[in-house]
Amino acid sequence: MFGNKMEPASLQRHVQTAHGRQTRKTLGGVPALETKDCKSAPVVTGGTDGIGKQYARQLAKRGLNIILISRDMEKLRATAQELEFDFRVRTQIIQADLSEGRHIYPEIAKQLEGKEIGILINNAGVMYDSPSLFLNVPEKKLIESVNINMMAVMMMTYIVLPQMVERKKGLIVNMSSISSFYPLPLMAVYSASKVCNVVVSISDQMCLL
């Protein structure tokens, strides 16, 4: 299910890159593109609640138009109106259920076609209802965890990365979890789906482009 809309409306950390360790200003604790020079619209998945919404607000505060992707149209509209009213930016909303898997991404790519995307915030994530033994987790919840926590990161990156490589400029933020560093018996699929090795490998590869 899709919908879209476009209408008016300092932290410091040590960062390990393929070229060594350095300290730089960051947005949300990650190396930040200089947003004052970025005229393109950031894309935020899961941008209607929690951390994702705060990323959207911080980017809008810096004068950037925002593209929000989430499954709940009511929340999308409310968040878009809030950003437009509070920060006088423009928004686009894309209603998409990232738990549905691969077939949704051609439509997302179509709605992003022709737009310059300088920042991607891969924020959408899900955990099953409560810590449970693996065999007690419904199959649907297992598939949702993989589709949202892993496939969404890969596919959204695959959609926007080519134009960033071409411009030699861009920022991708991938939300992980402390659970990705430890085996968690009652959260096996969640911790596995949040594993950071794939993301780190892609990041290191981008440093070589």
N, C-alpha and C positions, 0 to 999 in steps of 0.2 A: 504494500500500500504506500503510495507516494503522494506528496503534495509539495508545492513550492510557492514562495511569496517573495517579492522584492519590492520594497516601498521605502520612502524617506523615513525617515525616522531619525627590591634591590638587595635582591639577595646576592650573596657571594658564596661560591663553593669551588673546590678544586675539581677540575674536569680532566678525565683521562681520555686523550684522543690517540689516534694512530701515530701522531707526531710528538707525543710526550705530554707531560702534565703542565697545566696552566691554570691561572685564576682569571676569571672574567665576570662581568656583570651578567646576571641571569634573570630570566622570568620564570618564576615557579621552581627555581633550583636547577634549571637546565640552561645550557648555553643559548643565549637569546639572539635572534636576528634583531638588528636595529630597527625596531618597529616604526620609528619616526621616518625611516626611509622606505617603508613598505606600503605601497598603495593598493596592494591586492587584498582579497578577503580571506581571512583565516577560516578553516573548516574545523568545527568542534563536534566530535561524535559524543553522544550522551551529554549534550550541552544544556540540558534543561534542569539539572539537579546537581547538588554537591560540588565536587571538584571541577567537573566540566563546566558548570554554570559560572563558577568563579573565574575560570580561565576566560570564558566568553566576556565576562564583565571587565576583567583587567585589560583585555585586548581592545574592547570597545572604548574603554576609558582613554586609551591611547589614540583614539580616532579612527580605528580600523572597522570597516564594515564586516559583518559576521555572517557566516553560513553555518546554520545549526542542523545537525542530523540526529533524529531520535524517533522512537516509535509512537509517541503520544502526541497527537495533533493539538490537543487542548494545551498541553504544557509548552509545545513549540510556539504556539501563537502568543501565549502569555509571556514567555521569555523574550520573544522577539519584540513585543510591544514595550516591555520593560527596558530593553537595551536601547530602543529607539527613543523612548521618552527620557531616559536618564542621561544618555550620552550623545543624542542627536546623530546617530549613525544609521546606515541602511542595513537591512537584514534579508537573508533568504532562508527559508525553512524547507527541509527535505524530510518528509515522513518516510521512514524505512525501518523495518524490523530486522535488525542485524542478526537475530537468532535464526532467521530463515535460511541462511547459507548462501552459497555462491550465486544463485540465480538473481539476486537483487542488485548485484553490482553493476551490470550493464546499464540499468536505469539510473543509478546514482552517477555513473560516469557521464551519461547523457545530460543530466541536469547540471553537471559541473563543466560541461564542454564549453570552451571559449572563455572561461573565467581564469584569470591569473591567480593561482593559489600559492601564496608565499609561506603559509604556516598551516600545518596539520596537527591537531591535537587528538590523538587516538586515546580517548578517555573512556569510551563505553566499556563496561565490564559487568560481570554477573557472578554470583555465588549461589549454589543451591540453598534451599530454605534454611537449613541448619546443618552443622557438622554431622556427617552420617557415614556409616560403613559403605564402602564402594558398592556392594551388592544391594544395598537398601536405597540407593539413589535411583529415581526413575530414569529410564533411558532418555526420555525427552530432555530432562535436566542436564544429562551428560552431554548431549548433542548441542544444547543451547550454550553450555559453558565453552565448548570448543569453538563454536561458530562466532560467539561474541568476543571471547577473550583472545582468540588466536587468529581465526580467519579474518575478522574485521580489521585487525591490525595489518595483516599481510595485504589484503585486497585494497584497503584505502591507501596504503603506501604505494601499491602498484599503480593505482589510478593517478596519483598526484606527483609521484617522484620524477617521471620523465621530464616534465616542464621545469622542475627545480634543477635537474642535472643540466638541461639545456641553458638555463640562465646562470648556472653555477652559483645559485643562491637559494636558500630556503631553510625551513626549520620543521622538523618532525618531532613531536613529543609523544612518547609511548608510555602509558601508565602501567607500571608493574605492581608488585606487592612484596612485602617482606617475606610472605609465604613462599615466594618463588625460590628462595635460597635454602629452604629446609624441607625434608620429607614430612608431610603432615598426614598421618593415617586416616583421619576423619574428614580430610579435605583434599583427597588425592588428586582428583581431576582439576580442581581449582588451582592448587599449587603448581601442578604440571602445566596448566594452560597459561599461567603467568610467568613461566620460566623466562629468564632474561637472555639466555644464550643466543637465541635467534635474533632478537632485537640488537644485541651488541654486535653480532656478526654483520648485520646489514649496516649498522652505523659505521663500523670499521671499514667496510667495503666502500661506503660513500666517501670516506676521507681520501680514498685512492682515486676517485673519479676526477 
